[in-house]
Amino acid sequence: MKALRFHAAKDLRLEDIDAPSPALQVGQVLIRNRFVGICGTDLHEYVSGPIFIPVEPHPFTGAKGPQILGHEFGGVVEAVGAGVTSVKPGDRISVQPLIMPRSGDYFADRGLFHLSTDLALAGLSWQSGGMAEYALLNEYNVQRIPDEMTDEEAALVEPAAVAVYACDRGGVTAGSSVLVTGAGPIGVLTLLAARAAGAAQLFLSDINDTRLELAVSILPDLITINPKRELVGDIVRSRTEGGVGCDVAIECVGNEHALKACTDAVRKQGVVVQTGLHPHENPLDWFQVTFKDIDIRGSWAYPTHYWPRVIRLISSGLLPAHKVVTKRITLDEAVTEGFDTLLDPAGKHLKILIDLTS
């Protein structure tokens, strides 16, 4: 089969490799991939990796490079191993890519699988990934999708789950005012998730005017802020009740200035959610954190049981995730038209999907 594999930074190779054997072990599922998204994590690996891709064999999965990329994907079940009851050949599915011990782990024993100390991900630290024609997974990694959900939307469940969890961590509810920093795919999906949760007032901060315009085309009532020209906190306070700031601020960049903007813009006793991954330690005005009596909460991935809920949100139209897709390419075009395009500072695209059906 054809597969896009990471060998080193700036060294992604489209290769012909052996497809997974159809002779499956107990609990395994073989799928033919249909669509896969290029994630910011994939971009970081391409530019500066290996980061999450293991150099030495992963302690749980044994995987190491070269690694098939892609953890935002879906497809069709080709075969199932003994004991698999939730899906059958021919079912269309979305992939929940987190892989971990199912028991004997402190967090797994409590149902917090995403916090496992031996966590691995399909497409980063597992033998299979979405940027290939086939993937071998576990039954708990696949969730059947309804007829009204498209194959493209199946590949958007994973990033949408990140967004839904961020809103849950922030306590976004009906009538909330919410600031999101970062107009990338996760930022825009977080805005859509906040609106689906009932948020009435949405703010978005980014230094890229093109991406701000893309976001407004998706959410016309969005209040956009470019921190190169305006102070984020001042704009948010000027547009919120009592001039106090927003209820929830969600940082989707992994940037020191964005986090500081969140702590400034959120009201007293508000909540700041850190979703973006910071590459290094960053200072914060902890006096303001204490004085404003605010909560700062991390948001790591998503609980694995979110898949049915996020599928319902997307398939019902409440969370129109498809609106973040700005380009579709083939696997042959993945590097030049996908990875390199997304690294363009002009920022003309949000989510690029790779079509494995063509």
C-alpha positions as CSV (number, residue, x, y, z in Angstrom):
1,M,0.0,0.0,0.0
2,K,1.0,3.7,-0.4
3,A,1.9,5.4,2.9
4,L,3.3,8.8,3.8
5,R,6.0,8.2,6.5
6,F,8.0,10.5,8.7
7,H,11.7,9.7,8.6
8,A,13.1,13.0,10.0
9,A,12.4,16.7,10.1
10,K,11.5,17.9,6.5
11,D,11.8,14.3,5.4
12,L,8.4,12.8,4.6
13,R,8.4,10.0,2.1
14,L,5.5,8.5,0.1
15,E,6.5,4.9,0.0
16,D,5.1,1.5,-1.0
17,I,5.0,-0.7,2.1
18,D,3.3,-3.9,3.1
19,A,-0.4,-3.5,4.0
20,P,-1.5,-4.9,7.4
21,S,-2.2,-8.6,7.2
22,P,-6.0,-9.4,7.0
23,A,-5.3,-12.3,9.5
24,L,-6.3,-10.2,12.5
25,Q,-5.8,-10.8,16.2
26,V,-8.5,-10.8,18.8
27,G,-10.1,-7.3,19.1
28,Q,-8.4,-5.9,16.0
29,V,-10.1,-4.0,13.1
30,L,-8.7,-3.4,9.6
31,I,-10.0,-0.3,7.8
32,R,-9.5,1.2,4.4
33,N,-8.9,4.9,5.0
34,R,-11.0,7.5,3.1
35,F,-10.1,10.9,4.4
36,V,-7.4,12.2,6.8
37,G,-6.7,15.7,8.0
38,I,-3.3,17.4,8.4
39,C,-3.0,18.5,12.0
40,G,-0.8,21.1,13.7
41,T,0.9,18.3,15.4
42,D,1.8,16.7,12.1
43,L,3.2,20.1,11.0
44,H,5.3,20.4,14.1
45,E,6.8,16.9,13.5
46,Y,7.5,17.9,9.8
47,V,9.3,21.0,10.8
48,S,11.0,20.0,14.1
49,G,10.5,16.3,14.7
50,P,10.7,13.8,16.1
51,I,8.7,15.3,19.0
52,F,5.9,12.8,19.8
53,I,7.2,10.2,17.3
54,P,9.4,7.8,19.4
55,V,13.0,7.4,18.6
56,E,13.2,4.3,20.8
57,P,10.4,1.8,20.8
58,H,7.3,3.1,22.5
59,P,6.9,1.5,26.0
60,F,3.4,0.2,25.3
61,T,3.1,-0.2,21.5
62,G,6.8,-0.8,20.6
63,A,6.4,1.6,17.7
64,K,9.2,3.9,16.4
65,G,10.0,5.6,13.2
66,P,9.7,5.6,10.3
67,Q,6.1,6.5,11.2
68,I,3.0,6.6,9.1
69,L,1.4,10.0,9.9
70,G,-2.2,11.0,10.4
71,H,-4.5,10.8,13.4
72,E,-7.5,12.7,12.2
73,F,-9.2,10.1,9.9
74,G,-12.0,7.7,9.1
75,G,-12.7,5.0,6.6
76,V,-14.5,1.7,6.0
77,V,-14.1,-1.5,7.9
78,E,-12.5,-4.2,5.8
79,A,-12.1,-7.0,8.3
80,V,-12.6,-7.7,12.1
81,G,-10.8,-10.0,14.5
82,A,-12.5,-12.4,16.9
83,G,-14.5,-10.8,19.6
84,V,-15.3,-7.6,17.7
85,T,-19.0,-6.9,18.0
86,S,-19.4,-3.1,17.6
87,V,-18.5,-2.9,13.9
88,K,-18.6,-5.2,10.9
89,P,-17.1,-5.2,7.4
90,G,-18.6,-2.4,5.3
91,D,-19.3,-0.1,8.2
92,R,-18.2,3.5,7.8
93,I,-16.3,4.6,10.9
94,S,-14.4,7.5,12.5
95,V,-11.2,6.8,14.3
96,Q,-10.5,7.7,17.9
97,P,-6.7,7.5,17.7
98,L,-5.7,7.3,21.4
99,I,-4.1,3.9,22.3
100,M,-3.3,2.8,25.8
101,P,-3.5,0.0,28.3
102,R,-7.2,-0.8,29.1
103,S,-6.5,-1.8,32.7
104,G,-3.7,-2.0,35.2
105,D,-3.0,1.7,34.6
106,Y,-4.0,4.2,37.3
107,F,-5.9,6.5,35.0
108,A,-7.2,3.7,32.7
109,D,-8.7,2.0,35.7
110,R,-10.7,5.2,36.3
111,G,-11.9,5.6,32.8
112,L,-9.4,8.5,32.1
113,F,-7.8,6.7,29.2
114,H,-6.5,10.0,27.6
115,L,-4.4,10.6,30.7
116,S,-2.6,7.2,30.7
117,T,1.1,7.4,31.3
118,D,1.6,4.9,28.4
119,L,-0.5,6.8,26.0
120,A,0.2,6.3,22.3
121,L,-1.6,7.7,19.1
122,A,-2.3,6.2,15.8
123,G,-0.3,8.2,13.3
124,L,2.3,9.2,15.9
125,S,3.3,6.2,18.0
126,W,1.5,3.2,16.6
127,Q,2.1,1.0,13.6
128,S,-0.7,2.5,11.5
129,G,-1.9,6.0,10.7
130,G,-4.4,7.8,8.5
131,M,-2.0,8.8,5.7
132,A,-2.0,5.4,4.2
133,E,-4.4,3.2,2.3
134,Y,-5.1,0.9,5.2
135,A,-4.9,1.1,9.0
136,L,-4.9,-1.6,11.7
137,L,-6.6,-0.5,14.9
138,N,-8.3,-1.8,18.0
139,E,-12.0,-2.1,18.4
140,Y,-12.1,0.7,20.9
141,N,-10.5,3.0,18.3
142,V,-13.4,2.8,15.8
143,Q,-16.8,4.3,16.1
144,R,-19.5,3.7,13.5
145,I,-20.9,6.8,11.9
146,P,-24.6,7.4,10.8
147,D,-25.7,7.6,7.2
148,E,-26.1,11.4,7.4
149,M,-22.4,11.9,8.2
150,T,-20.0,12.2,5.3
151,D,-16.7,10.5,5.0
152,E,-15.0,13.9,5.2
153,E,-16.8,14.7,8.5
154,A,-15.6,11.4,9.9
155,A,-12.1,12.8,9.7
156,L,-13.1,15.9,11.5
157,V,-14.4,14.2,14.6
158,E,-11.0,14.1,16.2
159,P,-10.2,17.9,16.0
160,A,-13.8,18.7,16.9
161,A,-13.4,16.5,20.0
162,V,-10.5,18.7,21.1
163,A,-12.7,21.7,20.7
164,V,-15.7,20.3,22.5
165,Y,-13.5,19.2,25.4
166,A,-11.9,22.7,25.7
167,C,-15.4,24.2,25.9
168,D,-16.4,21.7,28.6
169,R,-13.2,22.5,30.6
170,G,-14.2,26.1,30.4
171,G,-17.7,25.5,31.5
172,V,-19.1,27.2,28.3
173,T,-22.9,27.3,28.6
174,A,-26.0,29.0,27.2
175,G,-25.3,32.8,27.0
176,S,-21.6,32.6,27.7
177,S,-19.2,35.2,26.3
178,V,-16.1,33.4,25.0
179,L,-12.7,34.6,23.7
180,V,-10.6,32.2,21.5
181,T,-7.0,33.1,20.7
182,G,-5.7,31.5,17.5
183,A,-7.7,31.4,14.2
184,G,-6.4,28.0,13.1
185,P,-8.6,24.9,12.6
186,I,-8.7,24.2,16.4
187,G,-9.5,27.8,17.2
188,V,-12.3,28.0,14.7
189,L,-13.7,24.6,15.7
190,T,-13.6,25.7,19.3
191,L,-15.7,28.7,18.4
192,L,-18.2,26.4,16.6
193,A,-18.3,24.1,19.7
194,A,-18.9,27.1,21.9
195,R,-21.8,28.3,19.7
196,A,-23.2,24.7,19.8
197,A,-23.0,24.9,23.6
198,G,-25.0,28.1,23.6
199,A,-22.4,30.8,23.7
200,A,-24.0,34.1,22.8
201,Q,-20.9,36.3,22.3
202,L,-17.8,35.1,20.5
203,F,-14.4,36.9,20.2
204,L,-11.4,35.7,18.1
205,S,-7.9,37.0,18.3
206,D,-5.2,36.4,15.7
207,I,-2.4,38.3,14.0
208,N,-3.3,37.0,10.6
209,D,-6.1,39.0,9.0
210,T,-6.7,36.4,6.3
211,R,-7.6,33.8,8.8
212,L,-9.7,36.3,10.8
213,E,-11.6,36.9,7.5
214,L,-12.0,33.1,7.0
215,A,-13.4,32.8,10.5
216,V,-16.0,35.6,9.9
217,S,-17.1,33.8,6.7
218,I,-18.0,30.8,9.0
219,L,-19.4,32.8,11.9
220,P,-20.6,36.2,10.6
221,D,-21.4,37.7,14.1
222,L,-17.8,36.9,15.3
223,I,-15.9,39.9,16.9
224,T,-12.4,39.7,15.6
225,I,-9.3,41.3,17.1
226,N,-5.7,41.7,15.7
227,P,-3.4,42.1,18.6
228,K,-0.9,43.8,16.3
229,R,-3.3,46.8,16.2
230,E,-5.5,46.5,19.3
231,L,-5.3,45.3,22.9
232,V,-7.3,42.2,23.2
233,G,-8.5,42.8,26.7
234,D,-9.6,46.3,26.0
235,I,-11.8,45.2,23.0
236,V,-13.3,42.3,25.0
237,R,-14.1,44.5,28.0
238,S,-15.6,47.2,25.8
239,R,-18.1,44.7,24.3
240,T,-19.1,42.7,27.4
241,E,-21.7,43.4,30.0
242,G,-20.5,45.8,32.6
243,G,-17.1,46.1,30.9
244,V,-15.8,43.3,33.0
245,G,-14.5,40.9,30.3
246,C,-15.5,37.5,29.0
247,D,-16.7,34.5,30.9
248,V,-14.3,32.1,29.3
249,A,-11.0,32.5,27.4
250,I,-9.6,29.5,25.5
251,E,-6.0,29.7,24.3
252,C,-5.5,27.6,21.1
253,V,-2.1,28.8,20.0
254,G,0.5,27.7,22.5
255,N,1.9,31.3,22.7
256,E,3.0,33.4,25.7
257,H,1.3,36.5,24.4
258,A,-2.0,34.7,23.7
259,L,-2.1,33.3,27.2
260,K,-1.4,36.7,28.7
261,A,-4.2,38.1,26.5
262,C,-6.6,35.5,27.9
263,T,-5.8,36.2,31.5
264,D,-6.2,39.9,30.8
265,A,-9.5,39.6,28.9
266,V,-11.3,37.2,31.2
267,R,-13.5,38.6,33.9
268,K,-13.0,38.1,37.6
269,Q,-13.8,34.5,38.5
270,G,-13.7,33.6,34.9
271,V,-12.0,30.6,33.4
272,V,-8.9,30.4,31.1
273,V,-8.4,27.1,29.3
274,Q,-5.0,26.2,27.8
275,T,-5.5,24.0,24.8
276,G,-2.5,25.0,22.6
277,L,0.8,23.3,23.4
278,H,3.5,25.7,24.6
279,P,7.0,24.7,23.3
280,H,8.7,26.0,26.4
281,E,8.0,27.6,29.8
282,N,6.4,31.0,29.7
283,P,6.0,33.7,32.4
284,L,2.5,34.8,33.6
285,D,1.3,37.6,35.8
286,W,0.3,35.5,38.7
287,F,-0.7,38.5,40.8
288,Q,-3.5,39.1,38.3
289,V,-4.5,35.4,38.4
290,T,-4.9,35.7,42.2
291,F,-6.3,39.2,42.2
292,K,-9.0,38.3,39.6
293,D,-9.7,35.0,41.3
294,I,-9.6,33.2,38.0
295,D,-9.2,29.5,37.1
296,I,-6.5,28.3,34.7
297,R,-7.2,24.8,33.4
298,G,-5.3,22.6,31.0
299,S,-7.2,20.7,28.3
300,W,-5.4,17.7,27.0
301,A,-6.9,15.9,24.0
302,Y,-10.3,14.6,25.0
303,P,-11.9,11.7,26.9
304,T,-12.2,8.8,24.6
305,H,-15.9,8.4,25.3
306,Y,-16.6,11.7,23.5
307,W,-16.8,10.1,20.1
308,P,-20.6,9.3,20.0
309,R,-21.4,12.8,21.4
310,V,-19.2,14.6,18.9
311,I,-20.5,12.5,16.0
312,R,-24.1,13.6,17.1
313,L,-23.1,17.2,17.2
314,I,-21.6,17.1,13.7
315,S,-24.2,14.9,12.0
316,S,-27.0,16.9,13.4
317,G,-25.6,20.2,12.0
318,L,-25.2,21.7,15.4
319,L,-21.4,21.7,15.0
320,P,-20.8,22.3,11.2
321,A,-17.2,21.1,11.3
322,H,-17.0,20.8,7.5
323,K,-16.8,24.6,7.3
324,V,-13.2,24.6,8.3
325,V,-12.1,22.6,5.3
326,T,-10.5,24.9,2.7
327,K,-8.7,22.4,0.5
328,R,-8.7,18.7,-0.6
329,I,-5.7,17.0,-2.0
330,T,-4.5,13.5,-2.9
331,L,-1.8,11.5,-1.0
332,D,0.6,12.1,-3.8
333,E,0.2,15.9,-3.2
334,A,0.4,15.7,0.6
335,V,3.8,17.3,1.1
336,T,3.8,20.1,-1.5
337,E,0.1,21.0,-1.5
338,G,-0.6,20.1,2.1
339,F,2.3,20.4,4.6
340,D,4.2,23.1,2.7
341,T,1.0,25.1,2.0
342,L,-0.1,25.1,5.6
343,L,3.4,26.4,6.6
344,D,2.9,29.5,4.3
345,P,2.8,32.6,6.6
346,A,0.0,34.0,4.4
347,G,-2.3,31.5,6.2
348,K,-4.8,31.1,3.3
349,H,-6.1,27.8,4.5
350,L,-7.5,26.2,7.6
351,K,-8.0,22.5,7.4
352,I,-6.6,20.5,4.5
353,L,-8.0,17.0,4.0
354,I,-6.2,14.2,2.1
355,D,-8.6,12.2,-0.1
356,L,-7.5,8.6,-0.1
357,T,-10.4,7.5,-2.3
358,S,-9.0,9.1,-5.5
